[in-house]
């Protein structure tokens, strides 16, 4: 169950963050690629403006000048003079069979991007120039190469656009420069391949893909570790509860078996024997009742409904009552029980009288159970300043010191944890490993603290600190 929950929590914690990262990456790539394309297109327009300015200042176009422009800017240039392909096209394209196709495709793309106005009367009135070429039995007829058709044109003009060539599969920025001088019309088609831009965009996408993959891996690893730490206390708590229920079931089964056996024996026993069996049944019933009461107490504390009713109480009176209750028990086990109270009467403590008395009884009961014959137990009440919760406040201290077997350093770290038993194989039937857990819950409900330390004379000292 926890493995499945671990997996699902990992996906839940990392999935949302991964989705956000991927979404942000895609948005950034879209904005970045649009910016790159706009910058490249703007740069292309600036280059065309420079070329157009040069054409305005020159009276002729030389092949050397065209080759220089192509080499400097990595352009492909086609020239159409009065509707006829210029010789430069043939010279450059004789080893490039796709050159004329590219020219026709760029002109067709231009016509699509800048459709001419439909002629009102005839072609001559609207200055439409039609370029027809024959390419390997494929005819490109009626390719319009003018941008305007509704007014007479004089001077120089240029338009930029983008298209993808079907024959080469490459995208281009294109510009058509239209010049008219002394009734002579010249059109220059300039193409700039977007291969470098596409390579730049591909490299950027690849970088982002690798970064996102690394981020996904790190997020999955972190989420797996984080959810594992998150579920660890729950897993340990479940394991402890299973161990507790197993031990509780065993403890309940023992008195129940004794009670059933005694009840069966009563059927054929004498009156005197029946009295003994009834006493046994009553004794084992009390044990079961105590265990169920302890379990119910811990169940209440686990649901944050621990019953505590505070009222002013004299702790010295509670300690005196506990001393009197355990004095005969200690005497019967050859133990020395002493009580130490303050010389001055301490102020009243705002607490649950019954719960604090229960806590003192738990500590005394443990001390009596695990202190050998001839040992000493001391119940002590103090009222003094102690460093408590970052303040040096007046606090009540109730301590129970014994000279018993003591508690190991490893067990001290867990002795107050719920369902924890320092000794897995205790022989004392009165103990179920719940007493200190209940004491801890009671003191915590009073916003106090309970500690354990070694007794210099051997054994342990449990101290309750109440604000």
C-alpha positions in Angstrom: 0.0 0.0 0.0 2.8 2.5 0.9 4.7 1.7 -2.2 1.7 2.5 -4.4 1.0 5.7 -2.3 4.7 6.6 -2.6 4.5 6.3 -6.4 1.2 8.2 -6.7 2.4 11.0 -4.4 5.6 11.3 -6.4 3.6 11.7 -9.6 1.3 14.2 -7.9 4.1 16.3 -6.5 6.3 16.3 -9.6 3.5 16.1 -12.3 2.1 19.6 -11.7 5.6 21.2 -11.5 6.7 19.4 -14.6 3.6 20.5 -16.6 4.2 24.1 -15.5 7.9 23.9 -16.6 7.0 22.4 -20.0 4.3 25.0 -20.5 6.7 27.9 -19.6 9.4 26.4 -21.9 7.0 26.2 -24.8 5.8 29.7 -24.3 9.3 31.0 -24.1 10.3 29.1 -27.2 7.4 30.5 -29.1 8.2 34.1 -28.0 12.0 33.5 -28.6 11.5 32.0 -32.1 9.1 34.7 -33.1 11.6 37.3 -31.9 14.4 35.6 -33.8 12.3 35.4 -37.0 11.3 39.0 -36.7 14.9 40.2 -36.1 16.1 38.2 -39.1 13.3 39.5 -41.3 14.0 43.0 -40.2 17.7 42.6 -40.9 16.7 41.3 -44.4 14.5 44.3 -45.0 17.4 46.6 -43.9 19.7 44.8 -46.4 17.1 45.2 -49.2 16.7 48.9 -48.3 20.5 49.3 -48.6 20.5 47.5 -52.0 17.6 49.6 -53.2 19.4 52.8 -52.2 22.4 51.6 -54.2 20.3 50.9 -57.2 18.8 54.4 -57.1 22.3 55.8 -57.3 23.6 53.7 -60.2 22.6 53.7 -63.8 23.6 50.1 -64.6 23.8 46.8 -62.9 27.0 44.8 -63.4 27.5 41.1 -62.9 30.4 41.9 -60.5 28.1 44.0 -58.3 25.5 41.2 -58.2 28.1 38.6 -57.3 29.4 40.8 -54.5 25.9 41.3 -53.1 25.3 37.5 -53.2 28.6 36.7 -51.6 28.3 39.3 -48.8 24.8 38.5 -47.8 24.4 34.8 -48.8 21.6 35.9 -51.2 20.3 34.3 -54.4 19.4 37.0 -57.0 17.3 36.7 -60.2 16.8 39.6 -62.7 13.9 40.1 -65.1 14.3 42.8 -67.7 11.1 43.8 -69.4 9.6 40.4 -68.7 12.7 38.5 -70.0 15.1 36.6 -67.7 18.4 38.4 -67.5 21.5 36.7 -68.8 22.9 36.6 -65.2 20.2 34.1 -64.3 21.4 31.7 -67.0 25.0 32.0 -66.1 24.4 31.3 -62.4 21.7 28.6 -63.0 23.4 26.5 -65.7 24.7 24.2 -63.1 21.6 24.6 -61.0 18.6 22.9 -62.6 16.3 24.0 -59.8 17.2 27.7 -60.2 14.5 28.5 -62.7 11.9 26.5 -60.7 12.9 28.5 -57.6 12.4 31.8 -59.5 8.9 30.8 -60.7 8.0 29.6 -57.2 9.1 32.9 -55.7 7.1 34.9 -58.2 4.0 32.8 -57.6 4.5 33.2 -53.8 4.8 37.0 -54.4 1.6 37.0 -56.4 -0.1 35.2 -53.5 1.3 37.6 -50.9 0.5 40.7 -52.9 -2.3 39.9 -55.3 -2.7 42.4 -58.2 -5.8 44.5 -58.6 -8.0 43.0 -61.3 -7.6 45.0 -64.5 -10.4 47.4 -65.3 -9.9 47.6 -69.1 -6.8 45.9 -70.4 -3.3 44.9 -69.3 -1.6 47.8 -70.9 -3.7 50.3 -69.0 -3.0 48.6 -65.7 0.7 48.0 -66.4 0.6 44.3 -65.8 3.7 42.5 -66.8 3.4 38.7 -67.4 6.4 36.5 -67.3 6.1 33.1 -69.1 8.8 30.4 -68.9 9.1 26.8 -70.1 10.9 24.3 -67.8 11.3 20.7 -68.9 7.8 20.5 -70.3 6.4 22.2 -67.2 4.9 25.5 -68.1 4.8 28.4 -65.6 2.5 30.8 -67.5 0.9 34.1 -66.5 3.1 34.7 -63.5 2.3 38.3 -62.4 5.3 40.2 -61.1 3.9 43.6 -60.4 2.5 44.8 -57.1 0.3 47.6 -58.4 -2.1 47.5 -61.2 -4.4 50.4 -60.7 -2.1 53.3 -61.3 0.9 54.3 -63.4 4.2 53.4 -61.8 7.5 55.4 -61.9 10.6 55.0 -59.8 11.6 52.0 -57.6 9.7 50.0 -55.1 10.3 46.8 -53.1 8.2 44.3 -51.1 9.4 41.6 -48.7 7.7 38.3 -48.0 8.3 34.7 -46.9 7.6 31.5 -48.7 8.6 27.8 -48.7 9.8 26.3 -52.0 8.0 23.1 -53.0 11.0 22.0 -55.1 13.8 22.5 -52.5 11.7 22.2 -49.3 13.6 25.2 -48.0 12.0 28.4 -46.6 13.2 31.8 -47.8 12.8 35.4 -47.1 12.2 37.1 -50.5 12.1 40.6 -51.9 11.0 41.8 -55.3 12.5 45.1 -56.3 10.5 46.8 -59.1 12.3 49.6 -61.1 11.1 51.6 -64.0 13.3 54.0 -65.9 12.7 55.6 -69.3 9.9 53.1 -70.0 12.2 50.2 -69.2 11.1 47.9 -66.4 13.5 45.8 -64.3 12.5 43.4 -61.6 15.0 41.9 -59.2 14.1 38.9 -57.0 16.4 38.4 -54.0 16.1 35.3 -51.9 17.7 34.6 -48.5 17.6 31.0 -47.3 16.4 30.4 -43.7 18.6 27.4 -43.2 20.8 29.2 -40.6 17.7 30.5 -38.8 16.2 27.0 -38.7 19.4 25.6 -37.4 19.5 28.2 -34.7 15.9 27.4 -33.8 16.6 23.7 -33.8 19.6 24.1 -31.5 17.6 26.2 -29.1 14.8 23.6 -29.0 17.3 20.9 -28.4 18.9 22.8 -25.5 15.5 23.4 -23.9 14.6 19.7 -24.4 17.8 18.6 -22.6 17.2 21.2 -19.8 13.6 20.1 -19.4 14.6 16.4 -19.3 17.2 17.2 -16.6 14.6 19.2 -14.7 12.1 16.4 -14.9 14.7 13.9 -13.7 15.7 16.1 -10.8 12.0 16.8 -9.9 11.2 13.1 -10.0 14.2 12.3 -7.8 13.4 15.1 -5.3 9.7 14.2 -5.2 10.5 10.5 -4.7 12.9 11.4 -1.8 10.5 14.0 -0.3 7.4 11.8 -0.4 9.4 8.9 1.0 10.4 11.1 4.0 6.8 12.3 4.2 5.4 8.7 4.3 8.1 7.4 6.6 6.4 8.4 9.9 3.1 7.0 8.6 4.8 3.7 7.6 6.5 3.5 11.0 3.3 4.4 12.8 1.4 1.7 10.9 4.1 -0.9 11.7 4.1 0.1 15.4 0.3 -0.1 15.5 0.4 -3.6 13.9 2.9 -4.7 16.5 0.8 -3.1 19.2 -2.4 -4.8 18.1 -0.6 -8.1 17.9 0.7 -7.7 21.4 -2.7 -6.4 22.7 -4.4 -9.4 21.1 -2.0 -11.7 22.8 -2.5 -10.0 26.1 -6.3 -10.1 25.8 -6.3 -13.7 24.7 -4.4 -14.8 27.9 -6.9 -13.5 30.5 -9.8 -14.5 28.3 -8.5 -18.1 28.1 -8.2 -18.1 31.9 -11.7 -16.8 32.4 -13.2 -19.4 30.0 -11.3 -22.2 31.6 -12.4 -21.0 35.1 -16.0 -20.8 33.9 -15.9 -24.3 32.6 -14.4 -25.6 35.8 -17.1 -24.0 37.9 -19.7 -26.5 36.5 -18.2 -29.4 38.4 -16.4 -27.6 41.3 -17.4 -27.3 44.9 -18.7 -24.1 46.4 -15.3 -23.3 47.9 -13.5 -24.0 44.5 -16.1 -21.9 42.7 -15.2 -18.9 44.9 -11.6 -19.3 43.9 -12.6 -19.5 40.2 -14.8 -16.5 40.5 -11.9 -14.5 42.1 -9.7 -15.5 39.2 -12.4 -14.5 36.7 -12.8 -11.1 38.4 -9.0 -10.5 38.5 -8.5 -11.3 34.8 -11.6 -9.2 34.0 -10.0 -6.2 35.7 -6.8 -6.8 33.7 -8.8 -6.8 30.4 -10.6 -3.7 31.5 -7.4 -1.9 32.3 -5.9 -2.8 28.9 -9.0 -1.6 27.0 -9.1 1.6 29.0 -5.4 2.3 28.1 -6.2 1.6 24.4 -9.2 3.9 24.6 -7.1 6.7 26.2 -4.6 6.5 23.4 -7.3 6.4 20.8 -8.7 9.7 22.1 -5.3 11.3 22.1 -4.8 10.2 18.5 -7.9 12.0 17.3 -7.0 15.3 19.1 -9.9 14.8 21.5 -7.9 13.9 24.6 -10.2 14.6 27.5 -8.6 17.2 29.8 -10.7 19.3 32.2 -8.4 21.9 33.9 -9.1 23.4 37.3 -6.9 24.8 40.1 -5.4 21.9 42.1 -2.9 21.4 44.9 -0.1 19.2 43.5 1.3 18.5 46.9 -2.0 16.9 47.9 -1.9 14.7 44.7 1.6 13.6 45.5 0.6 12.8 49.1 -2.4 10.8 47.9 -0.2 8.8 45.5 2.4 8.2 48.2 -0.3 6.8 50.5 -1.7 4.6 47.7 1.6 3.0 46.9 3.1 2.8 50.4 1.6 -0.5 51.3 2.5 -2.0 47.8 6.1 -0.9 48.2 6.2 -2.3 51.8 4.9 -5.6 50.5 7.7 -5.8 47.9 10.4 -4.7 50.4 10.9 -1.3 48.7 11.5 2.0 50.4 9.1 4.8 49.2 9.8 8.4 50.3 8.0 11.7 49.6 9.7 15.1 49.4 7.5 18.2 49.3 8.5 21.9 49.3 8.9 23.6 52.7 6.4 26.3 51.6 3.0 25.5 50.3 3.2 25.8 46.4 0.6 27.7 44.5 -2.2 25.9 42.8 -1.6 24.4 39.4 -4.2 24.8 36.6 -4.5 21.2 35.5 -6.8 18.1 35.2 -6.5 16.7 38.7 -7.5 13.1 37.7 -5.1 13.0 34.7 -2.1 14.3 36.7 -2.8 11.8 39.4 -3.0 9.1 36.7 0.4 10.2 35.4 2.0 10.0 38.8 0.5 6.6 39.4 1.9 5.4 36.0 5.4 6.5 37.0 5.2 5.0 40.5 3.8 1.8 39.1 6.7 1.4 36.7 9.2 2.2 39.4 7.6 -0.5 41.7 7.5 -3.1 38.9 11.2 -2.7 37.8 12.9 -2.0 41.1 14.4 -5.1 42.8 13.8 -5.9 46.5 15.6 -3.6 48.8 15.5 -0.8 46.3 14.5 2.8 46.9 11.8 5.0 45.2 11.5 8.7 45.8 8.5 10.9 44.8 9.4 14.6 44.8 7.5 17.9 44.2 9.3 21.2 43.5 8.2 24.7 42.5 11.0 26.8 41.0 12.3 28.5 38.0 13.5 26.3 35.2 14.3 27.0 31.5 11.2 26.0 29.8 10.2 26.8 26.2 12.9 29.5 25.8 11.8 31.2 29.1 13.0 31.0 32.7 9.5 30.5 34.2 8.2 29.3 37.6 7.2 25.6 37.0 6.0 22.6 38.9 8.4 19.6 38.8 7.2 16.2 39.9 9.9 13.5 39.8 9.9 9.8 40.5 13.4 8.3 41.1 14.1 4.6 41.5 17.1 2.4 41.9 15.9 -0.2 39.4 17.2 -1.7 36.3 17.4 1.6 34.4 16.8 2.4 30.7 19.3 2.1 27.9 20.4 5.1 25.9 18.8 3.7 22.8 15.4 3.2 24.6 15.5 6.7 26.1 15.0 8.1 22.5 11.8 6.1 22.0 10.5 5.4 25.5 7.6 7.9 25.2 6.6 7.0 21.7 3.2 5.5 21.3 3.2 1.6 21.0 6.9 1.4 21.9 8.0 -1.2 24.4 11.6 -1.0 25.6 11.4 -4.7 26.5 9.7 -7.0 24.0 9.5 -10.0 26.4 8.3 -8.5 29.7 7.1 -11.1 32.2 5.0 -8.7 34.2 1.3 -9.2 33.2 0.3 -5.8 34.6 2.2 -3.9 31.9 1.2 -3.6 28.2 3.8 -1.0 27.1 1.2 1.8 27.1 1.7 3.5 30.4 4.5 6.0 29.4 2.7 6.7 26.2 -0.4 7.7 28.1 1.7 9.8 30.6 3.3 11.6 27.6 -0.1 12.4 26.1 -1.5 13.7 29.4 1.5 16.0 30.0 1.5 17.2 26.4 -2.2 18.0 26.7 -1.2 20.3 29.7 1.5 22.0 27.5 4.1 20.5 29.7 7.1 18.2 29.3 8.2 14.8 30.6 11.8 13.7 30.7 13.9 10.7 31.7 17.5 10.5 32.9 19.8 8.2 34.7 19.8 8.1 38.5 23.3 8.6 39.8 22.7 5.8 42.3 21.4 3.5 39.5 18.0 3.3 38.0 16.0 6.2 36.3 14.5 9.6 37.2 11.3 10.6 35.4 10.4 14.3 35.7 7.1 16.0 34.8 7.3 19.7 34.1 4.1 21.7 34.3 3.9 25.4 33.5 
